[in-house]
Amino acid sequence: MMKCTPVRILKWVACCVLLTLSSCHYAAYQTQMQTQPLPQGKWSAEQALSFDYFIDRARLPRTLYLYVRFSNEYDYTTLPLAVELRSASGWSATTSLSLALADQPGVWSGKGYALHQQLYKVNTLLTPPHPGLYTIQLRQASGQAVLRGIETIGIAWVLEGH
């Protein structure tokens, strides 16, 4: 039988507090995540994925997170993306990204066995200039007509510090 010492009790309480705080952060973040499945794990070059966010407080920095769920059928180590951010009032910004899905060929990063998932913190301090509706649009930019093995794409555009 294990003896309950003040040090063991303190360690147990610290562990519970840490788990509680991390799960609260995860839950707050998860409420803003939007995902879109890709039918049969195929993403064509013409297919744009759009995610809408209503921004009520402008000029406050936000962080963009991307979630990728992919299978072993994906043939490349990176996922090149074209990203466009547009407001309903006509403001827009575009960029391109390359997300590393593998540490090296055949050695997938992220969690999972046959299906892998990875979360990327893409942009910190992205500041919308005015309140209103914003659309974030993603396209695969691999140069291939179809990418196989990408199962789900998700986005969360989170107010910094929340």
C-alpha positions as CSV (number, residue, x, y, z in Angstrom):
1,M,0.0,0.0,0.0
2,M,1.3,3.4,-0.9
3,K,1.7,6.0,1.8
4,C,0.0,9.4,1.3
5,T,2.7,11.9,2.1
6,P,2.3,15.7,1.6
7,V,4.7,15.6,-1.4
8,R,2.7,12.9,-3.1
9,I,-0.6,14.7,-2.5
10,L,1.0,17.9,-3.8
11,K,2.2,16.1,-7.0
12,W,-1.2,14.6,-7.5
13,V,-2.9,18.0,-7.2
14,A,-0.4,19.6,-9.5
15,C,-1.0,16.9,-12.1
16,C,-4.8,17.4,-11.9
17,V,-4.5,21.2,-12.2
18,L,-2.2,20.8,-15.3
19,L,-4.6,18.3,-16.9
20,T,-7.6,20.6,-16.2
21,L,-5.9,23.7,-17.6
22,S,-4.7,21.9,-20.7
23,S,-8.1,20.4,-21.4
24,C,-9.8,23.8,-21.0
25,H,-7.4,25.3,-23.6
26,Y,-8.1,22.4,-25.9
27,A,-11.9,22.8,-25.6
28,A,-11.8,26.5,-26.2
29,Y,-9.6,26.0,-29.3
30,Q,-11.7,23.1,-30.5
31,T,-14.9,25.2,-30.5
32,Q,-13.5,27.4,-33.3
33,M,-12.2,24.5,-35.5
34,Q,-14.0,24.0,-38.8
35,T,-13.2,20.9,-40.8
36,Q,-14.1,19.7,-44.3
37,P,-13.7,16.1,-45.4
38,L,-12.4,15.3,-48.9
39,P,-14.4,12.6,-50.6
40,Q,-12.4,9.4,-51.2
41,G,-9.3,11.2,-49.9
42,K,-8.8,13.1,-53.1
43,W,-8.2,16.8,-53.5
44,S,-8.3,18.2,-57.0
45,A,-6.4,21.3,-58.1
46,E,-9.7,23.0,-59.0
47,Q,-11.4,22.3,-55.6
48,A,-11.2,25.2,-53.2
49,L,-12.1,24.7,-49.5
50,S,-13.8,27.7,-47.9
51,F,-14.2,28.5,-44.3
52,D,-16.1,31.5,-43.0
53,Y,-15.4,33.4,-39.8
54,F,-17.3,36.4,-38.4
55,I,-14.9,38.9,-36.8
56,D,-16.6,41.2,-34.3
57,R,-13.5,42.9,-32.9
58,A,-11.1,44.1,-35.6
59,R,-7.5,45.1,-35.2
60,L,-6.8,42.4,-32.6
61,P,-4.2,39.7,-33.5
62,R,-5.4,36.3,-34.4
63,T,-3.6,33.0,-35.0
64,L,-4.4,30.7,-37.9
65,Y,-4.2,27.0,-37.2
66,L,-4.4,24.3,-39.9
67,Y,-5.4,20.7,-39.3
68,V,-4.6,18.0,-41.8
69,R,-5.7,14.4,-41.6
70,F,-4.0,12.2,-44.2
71,S,-3.4,8.5,-45.0
72,N,-0.4,6.5,-46.1
73,E,-1.6,6.9,-49.7
74,Y,-0.2,10.5,-49.7
75,D,2.8,10.4,-52.0
76,Y,4.7,13.5,-50.9
77,T,6.5,14.8,-47.7
78,T,4.9,18.2,-47.9
79,L,1.5,19.7,-48.6
80,P,1.7,22.9,-50.7
81,L,-1.2,25.2,-50.2
82,A,-2.5,28.5,-51.6
83,V,-4.3,30.5,-48.9
84,E,-6.5,33.5,-49.6
85,L,-8.2,35.6,-46.8
86,R,-11.0,37.8,-48.0
87,S,-13.5,40.1,-46.3
88,A,-17.0,40.7,-47.4
89,S,-16.1,44.3,-47.9
90,G,-13.4,43.5,-50.5
91,W,-10.2,43.4,-48.6
92,S,-8.0,40.4,-49.3
93,A,-4.6,38.9,-48.7
94,T,-2.9,35.8,-50.2
95,T,0.0,33.6,-49.4
96,S,1.4,30.1,-50.1
97,L,2.5,27.5,-47.5
98,S,4.2,24.2,-47.5
99,L,3.2,22.0,-44.6
100,A,5.6,19.2,-43.7
101,L,3.7,16.0,-43.4
102,A,6.8,13.7,-43.0
103,D,10.1,14.1,-41.3
104,Q,11.6,12.2,-44.2
105,P,10.1,10.0,-47.0
106,G,8.1,7.3,-45.4
107,V,8.4,8.6,-41.8
108,W,5.2,10.5,-41.2
109,S,4.9,13.2,-38.6
110,G,1.8,13.7,-36.5
111,K,-0.3,11.1,-34.7
112,G,-1.8,7.9,-36.1
113,Y,-0.9,4.7,-37.8
114,A,-2.8,4.3,-41.2
115,L,-4.4,7.7,-40.8
116,H,-2.3,10.5,-39.5
117,Q,-3.2,13.9,-38.2
118,Q,-1.2,17.0,-37.7
119,L,-2.0,20.5,-36.4
120,Y,0.0,23.5,-37.6
121,K,0.3,26.9,-36.1
122,V,0.6,28.8,-39.4
123,N,0.4,32.5,-38.7
124,T,0.5,34.5,-35.5
125,L,-0.6,38.1,-35.3
126,L,-2.8,38.0,-38.4
127,T,-4.9,41.1,-37.8
128,P,-8.2,41.6,-39.6
129,P,-8.5,45.3,-40.5
130,H,-12.2,45.7,-39.9
131,P,-15.1,43.7,-38.4
132,G,-17.3,41.5,-40.5
133,L,-17.4,38.3,-42.4
134,Y,-14.1,36.8,-43.6
135,T,-13.6,33.8,-45.8
136,I,-10.4,31.7,-45.7
137,Q,-10.0,29.7,-48.9
138,L,-7.5,26.9,-49.4
139,R,-6.3,25.2,-52.6
140,Q,-3.8,22.5,-53.0
141,A,-0.9,23.9,-55.0
142,S,1.1,20.8,-55.8
143,G,0.9,21.1,-59.6
144,Q,-0.8,17.7,-59.7
145,A,-4.4,17.4,-61.0
146,V,-5.4,15.3,-57.9
147,L,-3.7,14.7,-54.6
148,R,-4.6,11.3,-53.1
149,G,-4.5,10.6,-49.4
150,I,-5.6,13.9,-47.9
151,E,-8.7,13.0,-45.9
152,T,-9.7,16.2,-44.0
153,I,-8.6,19.8,-43.8
154,G,-9.5,22.0,-40.9
155,I,-9.0,25.7,-39.9
156,A,-9.3,27.6,-36.7
157,W,-8.7,31.4,-36.7
158,V,-8.3,32.1,-33.0
159,L,-8.1,35.4,-31.1
160,E,-4.5,35.6,-29.7
161,G,-4.4,34.5,-26.1
162,H,-7.7,32.6,-26.2
